[in-house]
Amino acid sequence: MAEYKKTEGVIYRCPLCLFTLNDVPVSEYEDGIFRCVKCGYNGSFEDMAVHYNNFRSRYKLMEKRLTLEEQRKL
């Protein structure tokens, strides 16, 4: 039975290009490193997960209405 890869069939976007609002897919090479052709990003799956979580954290309060007091605490 073939070994299942956790990235099989998933198209990942470059986490650094996402910050500039570009949608560039990254390619996974045989050594398990993901590389972006536009910005030159090189990183493992764990590095990409950290960057994705950082990107998501910027938008976690998007659908919540903040009061003035809550904004002052930020």
N, C-alpha and C positions, 0 to 999 in steps of 0.2 A: 504494500500500500504506500502511496506517495506521501511524503511529509507535507503536512498542511502548513502554509505560511500565513501569518496573521495579516499580512498586507496583500493577500491574494484578491484581485478583483476590485481593490479600492484605489481611487485616484486621489493622491495627496497633493495639496497645493503648497507652494513654497511659503513658509511661515514669515520670512522677511519681506517678501513681495506683498503679502496680505496687508502689512502695515502701510504700504503705499497704495493700497486699493487696486493692485494688479492681481490677476488671477492666472498664475503661471504654474502648471503642473511640474512636479519634481519626478525624476527618474531614479529608481532603485537599481543599483549596480550589484554585481555578483558578490561583492564584499559586504553587502548590507548597508552601504552608505547611500543616502539620498542626496542627489545633486540637482541644483537649479541651473538651467542654461542661461538665464537672464542675469541674475545677480551673483552667481558663483557660490551659493550657499552649499555647504557640505555638512551633513550631520546624520547621526544615527536616528532610529525610530524614537528612542527615549528623548533625544534632543528636540526632535520635532514636537513631541507631546508637551514638553515644557513650554515651547514657544506658542503652541496652540492654546494652552491654558492661560498664558499671559494675554493672548489676544482676546479670549473669551471674557477674561476678568474686566476688560474695559467696558463691556456691554452688559454686565450682570444687573445693573440698576436701570436699564433702559425703559422697561415697562412699569417701573414703580414711580409713583409721584412722591417726591421728597418735600417735606416741609422745610421752612426756613431754619428751624432748630436742627433738623437732621443734616442740612447742608453745612451748617456751621461746625458740626462735629466731624465732618469729613476732613 
